[in-house]
Amino acid sequence: MTFPLITDPYFYAVTIPAVLLLGVSKSGFGAGFGSLAVPMMALAVTVPDAAAILMPVLLVMDILGMAAFRKDFDMKLLRFLLPWGLVGIAIGALLFKVLDSHTVAGMVGVFTLLFLAQRLLFPPTLDSPHPPKWLGAILTATSGFTSFIAHAGGPPISAYVIPMRLSPVKYTATMAFFFFVINLSKWIPYAWLGLLDTRNMATSLVLLPIAPIGVWIGVGLARRISRVLFYRFLYTGMALTGIKLIWDAVK
């Protein structure tokens, strides 16, 4: 029995770099770059197909990320984030066939650049207060929603968690556990929407061996890099992501 996987060389030319970027992002190093994966793959396939193909890849990456940082996450913060993230997933599942994914991506891009502009114009100080919980609830639900639509959940939740000034390892670990639960919760609604077909899943299996490479690179960097440089990479990744998402929405 043969599986009708994607054989177009152009698809793999844009998808393999996308998966590597996603792996580095899942390790916490260069977080934000991972949101570029679906837009990059959308150069060769539809956005829903790109999102579906990445599902098994994301699962493997999430498991690897949790294993690498299993002792470093912030449980108290996770208890707050996860329920709101799941609310966003539910909203995304209900609106998936109504909303255009490029429009959603453009909204995420605008929000991301506004957040970065605020950070540059009004840089935080050591005694700056953490963002209020009501804002955290909105941003985390938005993260779940945009994660469901286009695997672009990183920028909204980063806007809430980054101002907390966690250590690189704690930030990475907490995000790894958060997105493991978020991505796991997508499987049933993705199946319900008919996205997990044989072609997409067979193609995903071909890409699975690439998943650990990006995570391995990112984990090594995240454990060695200074806090200042780590957050500079975060901001750079978010800036490039925001520009790319807006470009895809308006072109």
C-alpha positions, 0 to 999 in steps of 0.5 A: 500500500502506498501513501499519496504524500507530497512529492513536489521538490519545491514544497520540500525546499521551503518546508525543510527550512521552515521545520528547522526554524520551528524546531529552534523556536520550540527550544525557546531560542529565537522564539517568534521565528516559529510563526514563520513556518506556516507562511513559508509552507504556504508558498507551496501548499494551502494554509490549512494543509500546512497547518495540518502537516505540521501537527505530528512534527509539532507533537515531536518537537513539544515532547523533545522540548519538555524532556529537555526542560522538564525541571525548569518550568513555572507551574504557577504561571502555567496554571494561569495560562493553560485555561485561557489558551484552551478558550482560544483553541475552542474559538479558533475551532468554531471560526476556522471555516469562517475566517481567512487565515491570511487575515488572522496572520496579518492581525497577528503581525500588526499586534506583534509590531505594535508590541515591539514598538512599545518595548522600544519607545518605553523600555521596561525598568527593573521595577516595572510592574508585570502586565495585569492578569486581565491582559494576560487572559486576553493575550493567552486566549489570542495565542490559542486562537492564532495557534489554531488558525495558523500555528502563530501563537508565539507572538501574543503570549510572548507579549504577556510573558516577556515583560515578566523577565523570566530567565531564558531557561524558565521562559523556554520551559514554560512555553514548551509545556504550554504549547504541548498542551495547546498543540495536543488539544488541536488534534480532535478539532483538526480531525473534525474539520477534515484536515488530518487526511492521509496525504498530509499525515504521510507527508508529515512522517517524511518530515519528522526526522528533521524535527529533533535537529532544530530543537537540539540546536536551539536547546544548546543555544538557550542554555548557553546564551546570556539573558540580554542576547536571548531577548534580543533574539526574541525581539528580532524573531518577533519583528521578522515574523510580524513583517512577514505575516503582514506582507502575506496578508496584504500582497 
